[in-house]
Amino acid sequence: MSGAVVECYASTRYPERPHTFLWEGERVTVKAVERSWRTPAGLVFRVRIAGGRCFVLTYDEAADAWNVRPLLP
């Protein structure tokens, strides 16, 4: 999903830690950030939601846009 809506905690920089995002029209709460890393384009977060499902949230800094994709089990 390109141009996704992701809400993040941000203190000294944006995005510091995602806490909610929209998935298939539903607002989903992040239960845990399992991993985060930087790519040349921006930040990437592997997150877990209630029920154990995992997603990858990618922030493209130049475009100021998010991409959300589920991880298959």
N, C-alpha and C positions, 0 to 999 in steps of 0.2 A: 504494500500500500504506500504510494508516494504522497507526500504532502500531508502526512499524518499529524494528528494533534497529540502532543506529548507534553505533560506538565511536569516541571522539574523543580527540585530544590536548588537554589543558587545563592551562595553567600559571596564568595570572592570571584567566582567565574560562572558563566552559563555554558552548558548545563553541568551542574555538579553531580546530581543524582536524580533520575526520573522517579516520580512517585505515582503517576496515573497516566493512562493513554486511552485513546479510543480504538476499539477493535470491533469491526462489524456493527457499528452504531452504538456500542455499549462502552460505558466508562469503566475501565478495569484498573484496579489498584495493584501496584507492584508490592509483593510481599518481601522480595529479596533481590538485591543486585548481586548476582553470582560472580560476575566478572565484568571489568571494563578495560578498554584499551583505546589507544589513539592510532588512527590511520592518517595518511597524508591529507585525506579529505575532511577528517573530523573525528569525533568520538563515537565509540560503539559500546553498547551495554547489553549484556546477556542477563535477562531478568526472569524471575519466577513469579507466577500469580497464584491465587488460591486454586486449589485443585491440582497443583503441581505442574501445570503447563508452562513451557518456557517460550520466550520471544527474544528476538534480537532487535534492538532499537538503535538505528544508525542516524547520527546527526551530521549533515553536510553543512559545514560552517560557511562556505562561500555562498551557498544558496539559501542559508538560514532555513533549512527544511529537514524534516524527519522522514524516515522510512521505517515501517514496522513490518516484521515478518515472523510468523510462528516457526518454531523448531519442531520438526517431526520427531515423534518418539522413537 
